[in-house]
Every structure is written in C-alpha cells, then in structure tokens.
Amino acid sequence: QVQLVESGGGLVQAGGSLRLSCAASKSIFSINAMGWYRQAPGKQRELVAQITRTGTTNYADSVKGRFTISRDNAKKTVYLQMNSLKPEDTAVYYCNPVPSFGSWGQGTQVTISS
C-alpha cells in the first residue's frame, strides 16, 4: 500500500493562500482518483477536492472557485492550491485515494486567522 505524506500547511490570515503537497512513496498512476480531505475540530472528515488519473476534477461547494487540485504522476505528488482562504477552512488536511484506503497519515494543519 502506498504511503502518503502531506505538507505545506501553516497559519495565514483570511484572504491568503497556501499550497499543500502530498508525496507518495510509490507510483500513484494506477490510482484512478486522488483526493484532499479535511477534518475540522469536532467535525467529521470531508472530501473537498478530487482528481482522476485523466485530470478530471471535482470540488465541494464550500471550496469551489477557491481551491485547485492537481497531480503530477511522474513526481508521485498531488497538490492543493488554496486561495481566498477563510477561517472556516481551518482544519487538518489529508490526502488519500477516493474512495479512501481507510489508512490516514498525519495530515497538515491549516489555520486561518480572521
């Protein structure tokens, strides 16, 4: 099973941007869809963006128009560009296949101050 390591989180002010990266331990080419999930305190983990092997993307309504997911199969990496960040985007962000493996990494903390 591929191991996934998320990075790029941090503390930014509302309106700012962050770019998250998800590095895989081996090729993700065979994984049809990769996704970024997030879990805010006291809430369930939710899928916010996904991208298929051919580049088709889909987004949760809450992030549509602000987040962009991309993947570089050669680099075994999935990215999440997050713009116009809001305090409600504060969460731990994880990457995983869609549907998920059921095994999660440590994620990367994103905190947006108002």
C-alpha positions as CSV (number, residue, x, y, z in Angstrom):
1,Q,0.0,0.0,0.0
2,V,1.3,3.5,-0.9
3,Q,2.3,5.8,2.0
4,L,1.2,9.4,1.7
5,V,2.9,12.4,3.4
6,E,1.1,15.7,3.5
7,S,2.9,19.1,3.9
8,G,2.6,22.8,3.3
9,G,0.1,23.8,6.0
10,G,0.5,26.8,8.2
11,L,-1.1,29.8,9.8
12,V,-2.3,32.5,7.4
13,Q,-4.7,35.4,7.5
14,A,-8.1,35.3,5.9
15,G,-7.7,36.0,2.2
16,G,-4.3,34.4,2.0
17,S,-3.1,31.4,0.1
18,L,-1.4,28.1,0.8
19,R,-0.2,25.3,-1.4
20,L,-0.4,21.8,0.1
21,S,1.6,18.8,-1.2
22,C,1.1,15.1,-0.9
23,A,4.1,13.0,-1.6
24,A,3.5,9.3,-2.3
25,S,6.0,6.5,-1.5
26,K,5.4,4.9,-4.9
27,S,3.6,5.5,-8.2
28,I,0.0,6.8,-8.0
29,F,-0.6,6.4,-11.7
30,S,-2.7,3.3,-11.1
31,I,-4.9,5.1,-8.6
32,N,-7.9,6.4,-10.5
33,A,-8.8,9.2,-8.2
34,M,-6.9,11.1,-5.5
35,G,-8.4,13.4,-3.1
36,W,-7.8,16.0,-0.5
37,Y,-9.9,15.7,2.7
38,R,-10.1,17.9,5.7
39,Q,-11.2,17.5,9.3
40,A,-12.1,20.5,11.5
41,P,-12.3,20.2,15.3
42,G,-15.4,18.4,16.3
43,K,-16.4,17.6,12.8
44,Q,-16.3,14.6,10.5
45,R,-13.6,14.3,7.8
46,E,-14.9,15.6,4.5
47,L,-13.7,15.3,0.9
48,V,-13.0,18.8,-0.5
49,A,-11.4,18.0,-3.9
50,Q,-10.6,15.1,-6.1
51,I,-8.8,14.5,-9.4
52,T,-8.9,11.5,-11.6
53,R,-6.0,9.9,-13.4
54,T,-7.0,11.8,-16.6
55,G,-7.3,15.1,-14.8
56,T,-11.0,15.5,-14.2
57,T,-11.6,17.4,-11.0
58,N,-14.5,17.8,-8.6
59,Y,-14.8,20.1,-5.6
60,A,-17.0,20.5,-2.6
61,D,-19.3,23.5,-2.9
62,S,-17.6,25.2,0.0
63,V,-14.2,25.4,-1.8
64,K,-15.3,25.6,-5.4
65,G,-13.6,28.6,-7.2
66,R,-11.0,29.0,-4.5
67,F,-9.2,25.6,-4.4
68,T,-7.4,23.9,-7.2
69,I,-6.3,20.3,-7.1
70,S,-3.6,18.9,-9.4
71,R,-1.5,15.8,-9.7
72,D,2.0,15.0,-11.1
73,N,2.1,11.3,-11.6
74,A,5.8,11.4,-12.6
75,K,6.6,13.1,-9.3
76,K,4.2,11.0,-7.4
77,T,2.7,14.1,-5.9
78,V,-0.8,15.6,-5.5
79,Y,-1.2,19.4,-4.8
80,L,-3.9,21.6,-3.4
81,Q,-3.7,25.3,-4.2
82,M,-5.9,27.2,-1.8
83,N,-6.7,30.8,-2.4
84,S,-9.0,33.3,-0.7
85,L,-8.8,31.3,2.5
86,K,-11.5,31.7,5.1
87,P,-11.5,31.0,8.9
88,E,-13.8,28.1,8.2
89,D,-11.1,26.4,6.1
90,T,-9.2,25.8,9.3
91,A,-8.7,22.0,9.6
92,V,-6.2,19.2,9.3
93,Y,-5.9,18.4,5.6
94,Y,-5.2,14.8,4.4
95,C,-4.7,13.2,1.0
96,N,-5.9,9.8,0.2
97,P,-7.4,7.9,-2.7
98,V,-11.1,8.3,-3.5
99,P,-12.6,6.2,-2.0
100,S,-10.0,6.2,0.8
101,F,-7.7,3.4,1.8
102,G,-9.0,3.8,5.3
103,S,-5.5,4.4,6.5
104,W,-4.6,8.0,7.1
105,G,-1.3,9.9,7.5
106,Q,-0.7,12.7,10.0
107,G,-2.1,15.4,7.7
108,T,-1.0,19.0,7.7
109,Q,-2.6,21.7,9.8
110,V,-4.1,24.7,8.1
111,T,-5.1,27.6,10.4
112,I,-6.8,30.7,9.0
113,S,-7.0,33.7,11.3
114,S,-9.7,36.3,10.8
